[in-house]
Amino acid sequence: MLLRPVAALAATASSGEAAGPRAASDEIESMFTHLESALVALEFLDPADPKKLMPRLRRLFARSGLEREEVNILRGIAKHILLKTRRDGEA
């Protein structure tokens, strides 16, 4: 997997690309619920001892000003994590 250097990502972000519509607050809240479920399924987040993971993720994503399409991408990732962990749990 090839990752782009941070400088290249920053240049792309500031290159004047048209941004899509911002995600509505209810869409973002649904994304966080979905993401949290996926992180629990992965055992990355312990619901009995969540520490500060979700508030920190909220701050991180709040700084980015999520677009609707970006929320959909993150929800798609969460969906596939949940599907995969459920399949693996049945095997």
N, C-alpha and C positions, 0 to 999 in steps of 0.2 A: 504494500500500500504506500503510495507516494503522498506525502503531506507537503503543502506549500509553506514556505517560510513565512513567519509572522509579518515581515516587511511587505511581502507580496500580497498578503491578505489585506493589510492596511491600505495599500495602494489601490487594490480592487474596490475596497469599501468607499474610498474617497474619490473614485474615478468619475463620479457623476452618474453612476448607474441609477436608473429610476427605481425607487423603493416601492414595494407593494404596500397595500393598505395595512395599517397597524391592526394588530389583534385586539379584539374587545376584551374587557376585563373578565367576562364570564368564560370566554374561550381560554384565556390564560389560566383561570382557576381550574377549569376542567383538565387542562394539560397537566397542572401540578398534581391533581388527584391521580391521574393516569400514570404519571411518571413515578409518583410515590409508590403506587401498587407494583409497578415493574421493579423498582429498587428493592422492595420487600421480597418479591418473588426471587430475585437474584441473590438474596441474603446479603446485599450490600448495605441495606438499611434495616436496623433492628427496631421494630415498632415499640418494643419494651424499653429501649434506650436510644432514642433517635438523636440525641445530642443536638447539634445545631445544623445538621445537613440540609434540611428543607429550607430553613430561613436563609441559609447561605446561598442555596441554589436560587431562591427567589430574588435575592439581591443581585446575583450574577445576571440572571435573565432580565431583571428590571433595567439594568444598565444598558442592555443591548437594544431595548425598544423593539420587542418582537413584532414581526410582521405575521399576518394570518398564515401565510404559507410556511413560515418557520415553525409556528405552533403545530401545524399539520404534520410537518416532518417529524418533530419530536414525539407527537402522539403516535405516528406510525412506528417509530422505533420502540416506544413503550408497548404498543400492541404486539409487535413481533417478539419482544422479550417475554411477554406474558404467554403468548402461544407456545413458544419454545419451552419455557419452563414447565408449562402444564403437560406438554407432550412428554418431556423427559421424566416428569413425575409419574406418568402412567406406565412408563416402560419398566 
